[in-house]
Amino acid sequence: MTRILIRAALILAAVALASTAEAKGCLKGAAVGGVAGHMAGHGVMGAAAGCALGRHQANKRDKAAQQGGQGNSAR
């Protein structure tokens, strides 16, 4: 149990030190992925995959918002 807490603390510290622009979507995804990965016995891998997926989803939302905003400004 102590190992899990230490790993979680290290992951959170690494994510906290990352740039805020880079971490958008990553924190939430890493938390969910870490929990899911822990249940499967691979917490660190789950956190990394969750971070990547969260980042991808944040990029998709940003792109959709930019495209939606550009269409309204032409009117």
Backbone as CSV, one residue per row, in Angstrom:
resi,resn,N_x,N_y,N_z,CA_x,CA_y,CA_z,C_x,C_y,C_z
1,MET,0.824,-1.185,0.000,0.000,0.000,0.000,0.873,1.256,0.000
2,THR,1.978,1.207,0.726,2.882,2.355,0.767,3.492,2.613,-0.601
3,ARG,3.813,1.553,-1.306,4.376,1.707,-2.652,3.405,2.429,-3.575
4,ILE,2.139,2.089,-3.459,1.122,2.714,-4.303,1.037,4.206,-4.005
5,LEU,1.047,4.551,-2.736,0.972,5.958,-2.350,2.202,6.731,-2.811
6,ILE,3.357,6.115,-2.720,4.589,6.772,-3.167,4.551,6.978,-4.682
7,ARG,4.128,5.965,-5.409,4.036,6.100,-6.868,3.029,7.173,-7.258
8,ALA,1.891,7.178,-6.578,0.869,8.186,-6.880,1.399,9.588,-6.600
9,ALA,2.119,9.745,-5.502,2.680,11.050,-5.163,3.715,11.490,-6.197
10,LEU,4.535,10.561,-6.658,5.531,10.891,-7.676,4.879,11.275,-8.998
11,ILE,3.833,10.560,-9.366,3.134,10.878,-10.613,2.482,12.247,-10.512
12,LEU,1.825,12.506,-9.396,1.185,13.808,-9.222,2.204,14.940,-9.206
13,ALA,3.357,14.698,-8.590,4.400,15.726,-8.571,4.932,15.987,-9.978
14,ALA,5.125,14.940,-10.741,5.615,15.107,-12.116,4.608,15.855,-12.973
15,VAL,3.350,15.546,-12.798,2.309,16.221,-13.568,2.190,17.677,-13.124
16,ALA,2.324,17.927,-11.839,2.213,19.296,-11.331,3.353,20.176,-11.834
17,LEU,4.504,19.594,-12.072,5.643,20.362,-12.557,5.586,20.629,-14.052
18,ALA,4.716,19.905,-14.744,4.581,20.113,-16.183,3.911,21.453,-16.453
19,SER,4.118,21.953,-17.625,3.505,23.207,-18.032,1.991,23.076,-18.014
20,THR,1.289,24.141,-17.641,-0.163,24.074,-17.573,-0.774,23.838,-18.951
21,ALA,-0.172,24.364,-19.984,-0.686,24.129,-21.328,-0.540,22.667,-21.712
22,GLU,0.525,22.040,-21.270,0.751,20.636,-21.583,-0.121,19.724,-20.726
23,ALA,-0.479,20.161,-19.527,-1.198,19.305,-18.591,-2.704,19.354,-18.783
24,LYS,-3.185,20.180,-19.685,-4.625,20.305,-19.867,-5.214,18.956,-20.281
25,GLY,-6.117,18.443,-19.488,-6.737,17.156,-19.748,-5.962,15.983,-19.179
26,CYS,-4.706,16.182,-18.886,-3.855,15.095,-18.419,-4.149,14.714,-16.965
27,LEU,-4.371,15.695,-16.120,-4.564,15.402,-14.706,-5.769,14.506,-14.466
28,LYS,-6.876,14.881,-15.046,-8.100,14.102,-14.872,-7.930,12.706,-15.473
29,GLY,-7.364,12.632,-16.662,-7.152,11.343,-17.317,-6.182,10.458,-16.559
30,ALA,-5.138,11.074,-16.010,-4.150,10.292,-15.256,-4.758,9.746,-13.974
31,ALA,-5.596,10.538,-13.332,-6.231,10.073,-12.099,-7.154,8.885,-12.386
32,VAL,-7.978,9.022,-13.402,-8.902,7.938,-13.754,-8.125,6.717,-14.240
33,GLY,-7.140,6.944,-15.103,-6.340,5.839,-15.619,-5.521,5.151,-14.540
34,GLY,-5.032,5.932,-13.589,-4.261,5.346,-12.488,-5.102,4.428,-11.623
35,VAL,-6.334,4.859,-11.338,-7.237,4.027,-10.537,-7.603,2.763,-11.301
36,ALA,-7.962,2.932,-12.569,-8.313,1.767,-13.378,-7.117,0.833,-13.538
37,GLY,-5.949,1.407,-13.766,-4.739,0.596,-13.898,-4.376,-0.109,-12.608
38,HIS,-4.621,0.555,-11.487,-4.332,-0.060,-10.189,-5.197,-1.294,-9.992
39,MET,-6.444,-1.195,-10.409,-7.345,-2.349,-10.271,-6.860,-3.529,-11.117
40,ALA,-6.210,-3.224,-12.224,-5.688,-4.276,-13.100,-4.249,-4.653,-12.741
41,GLY,-3.645,-3.947,-11.787,-2.279,-4.248,-11.385,-1.222,-3.461,-12.126
42,HIS,-1.619,-2.437,-12.871,-0.676,-1.635,-13.650,-1.006,-0.155,-13.500
43,GLY,-0.880,0.358,-12.289,-1.276,1.737,-12.001,-0.519,2.779,-12.791
44,VAL,0.794,2.637,-12.912,1.598,3.636,-13.611,1.270,3.631,-15.098
45,MET,1.127,2.452,-15.670,0.779,2.372,-17.090,-0.615,2.943,-17.337
46,GLY,-1.527,2.692,-16.414,-2.874,3.236,-16.540,-2.870,4.750,-16.457
47,ALA,-2.048,5.297,-15.562,-1.960,6.750,-15.427,-1.373,7.378,-16.688
48,ALA,-0.366,6.756,-17.247,0.239,7.284,-18.481,-0.751,7.238,-19.639
49,ALA,-1.452,6.129,-19.771,-2.444,6.011,-20.846,-3.594,6.986,-20.624
50,GLY,-4.024,7.131,-19.374,-5.097,8.072,-19.061,-4.697,9.504,-19.358
51,CYS,-3.464,9.842,-19.085,-2.953,11.178,-19.382,-2.981,11.430,-20.890
52,ALA,-2.517,10.460,-21.655,-2.496,10.608,-23.112,-3.911,10.749,-23.665
53,LEU,-4.825,9.941,-23.160,-6.207,10.008,-23.632,-6.860,11.329,-23.217
54,GLY,-6.615,11.764,-21.988,-7.169,13.039,-21.536,-6.645,14.202,-22.352
55,ARG,-5.383,14.163,-22.688,-4.777,15.214,-23.511,-5.398,15.222,-24.916
56,HIS,-5.604,14.038,-25.468,-6.211,13.921,-26.787,-7.629,14.506,-26.779
57,GLN,-8.398,14.175,-25.749,-9.761,14.685,-25.652,-9.767,16.208,-25.499
58,ALA,-8.840,16.751,-24.726,-8.749,18.202,-24.551,-8.403,18.881,-25.866
59,ASN,-7.520,18.282,-26.645,-7.173,18.833,-27.965,-8.383,18.826,-28.892
60,LYS,-9.173,17.752,-28.851,-10.362,17.688,-29.687,-11.364,18.771,-29.296
61,ARG,-11.559,18.984,-27.995,-12.477,20.029,-27.539,-11.993,21.405,-27.951
62,ASP,-10.696,21.658,-27.819,-10.136,22.955,-28.209,-10.309,23.202,-29.706
63,LYS,-10.046,22.176,-30.500,-10.167,22.321,-31.947,-11.621,22.588,-32.338
64,ALA,-12.555,21.877,-31.714,-13.975,22.078,-32.011,-14.415,23.486,-31.594
65,ALA,-13.908,23.970,-30.478,-14.267,25.315,-30.015,-13.706,26.375,-30.960
66,GLN,-12.508,26.169,-31.467,-11.911,27.125,-32.396,-12.677,27.156,-33.710
67,GLN,-13.055,26.010,-34.194,-13.803,25.942,-35.447,-15.192,26.543,-35.283
68,GLY,-15.814,26.324,-34.142,-17.131,26.882,-33.880,-17.080,28.382,-33.736
69,GLY,-16.034,28.912,-33.123,-15.885,30.351,-32.930,-15.573,31.073,-34.221
70,GLN,-14.870,30.459,-35.144,-14.522,31.094,-36.403,-15.735,31.231,-37.309
71,GLY,-16.655,30.253,-37.259,-17.835,30.317,-38.088,-18.781,31.442,-37.675
72,ASN,-18.839,31.759,-36.397,-19.724,32.802,-35.902,-19.179,34.203,-36.178
73,SER,-17.871,34.359,-36.267,-17.286,35.678,-36.452,-17.419,36.165,-37.898
74,ALA,-17.726,35.285,-38.845,-17.835,35.677,-40.259,-19.162,36.348,-40.551
75,ARG,-20.136,36.203,-39.680,-21.462,36.782,-39.917,-21.505,38.233,-39.692
